């Protein structure tokens, strides 16, 4: 460092860059090189994938206009519009043709459409990475629709989703078959949506189905050394587990957000420790026993005609909760032949008490946030029939 400091000011450059001469030498050197000419026929490979691109290759790609892809946004928009229109028409035709099989209120239709859109957006997010779509639990949508709507709508929606995701994945038949068949098998396997193990059983079968589909479409890569086939098999198995977990999480979220009478909600409401059932048991034990008997009869009748037995059983448990406010005025709660209506001696007032148990029950159900579908049973279980006994009393 000392030497450098001593000699630094003593050194002077004696050679300088001659920019003009250098430029002239470069031009002369370039002119001395013979131009290279390359020609290509239609369909000829310019540069093969995986090879190093030289300057001449890059120039050829540039001259042929292969460095920038053509603008195909208009075609993509038209294709997406046509595919979406086809799916909407298919689902609309099915819903209108089978409107008697499930709830077709605007709120219910909006909920089903929202679930479908969320599933489609999720597929779009997973389509960005390599083979990530094999992990995407598309079958969860089918499992969820079976639990809150109907088996057939789950299958139809599953195949519609498969069509859109297959187009989204560069027209992949493998992805479309995996989502369509996997969702259908999962929906058919979910027989008891009120049990947690049913979801994981269905998810396990979905995983095995995806393994078979992956094997069918990738037998050619079975002997490859990059491990792609093994990775896809692992993704397919994980997909089944994720489908079950996603469906359960979706059921829980829908139950909380929309207060739907899902199978999980019905299981919760059927527990004897529910506050409304406890109140009915303490205040009106006769009505409580009556409700249990009606629940058993309704469940057997529902199973005989293939109706929603779980919904009817729980609805029967709650249909008479309004009687807990005035239990003694109802015959099943009267003891020792003591009838408060005799002391009241007012058929108008007695009839009002009998009728009010419907309105009181709906009020109690609303305060306890029972699903609106159960409140319908409370409001409608007497229809518009007349309280004949006290009507005759009034006539007398």
Steps between C-alpha positions, in 0.01 A plus 500: 500500500789737576663427165175562319454835671858604408488410129132580433563860394815412307327264246362647178318308221684489168228314298153633428184343343449611142121470466494582129767244413330236715163555330662483158673174592168350616330597176784354297487175698123472453531562127761228478254237627293328236119515574336171593168414339244257648167401351210312653211310354148502643480261794878473541638507857701817559640415845426185694392524861782457751783608267721807548387796289780665302496852358399371156215296652371802688515711184307233309230487768476878491476518121230233494300682768519216748631697798160655578180299513203629300224688682222250548307673777191538285491128423554417868215730604266349243593147606449580869165663423374205295613246762342699784178542301487125434546424870237754606243363254570142609460577870193717441330226300572245770376725781176588321439135403556373857373794705304269729810318625670787682453858613486732198456830683717790371708485820566128454584535130736789578672285763550211258632737233738657752642159594552418131676831432727458804595152379579639154709787639691253717581291194627811325733576791636144501557497124801730528755244625637175361256214565331695781158425353550136598495626861192718456207343696232560237297204633429703815241698304311181415511381862375838618213510251390150601478614863310826442307431178462171316709219353403568138580871512842412646576267208380745233690790655811281534509422127435865413795598719711231332422647158606851599815394686600270213477791255687719745783242516594518133214270396622225733281191471681345795410786736139504377459126552666515841269776628183363339542134595656575839215732598238250382654211693532715812138614478377141457709379796375767744191321634488650850591868491440529877803285585861619485638161403271494195686800356842344549374168359378683190828695482700176514304360205551830313875465556502144366296609198748778426787248527335280237442797268858624541625150420282477188630828359866471608599139441757624248694685773504200732861418411624859496777591742371844599246362751205680342272197511563438870434865578168493318393186687584668832308813398197289407491331841541831683222644284247260653591600855488869411157453339356354821656769719390781267143369487479482879644850535254627240208337682605662826544840336165489317324395820641796689461761226156411363345304789412213268344174624802301388552146627755624752258766626217248528719265704578788734135603535385145569706475819278487815712767671384771258348792699163493322462125545602530864239771554235286335598201714483697826188708430298259286618140545187363333561711190864389504395132489245582230776668293724194535223275373425731208872511417517119488189476281617779267843340459347163406259664255781703343713190449203326337456773237870593467459845660750681725463289813755696705329831431155363582616335823657820634206712381262271690705546817452878483156536342314546833756699702248786527298287743775550761359849572152375605547125548197441723256605228593200285352163580824299490635706791187492719494283812230395748231601248570870564420702187576875519258564214209407728600767747561750221154434353572712194515305170636805313788536744557123508515484121747791496728315747491187287579695180768713665725201568587511129596869508675465837697205363615699198604789725701266724659336196598839356658607830699175511607544134346179374531466121208651311416159351425369851296809580282418197403171666403683818285753313334251267439188708133593566434650159184713497283253689238619746518443876178301475454413867494859620309612188221269604528631854457855366194393302345348811 
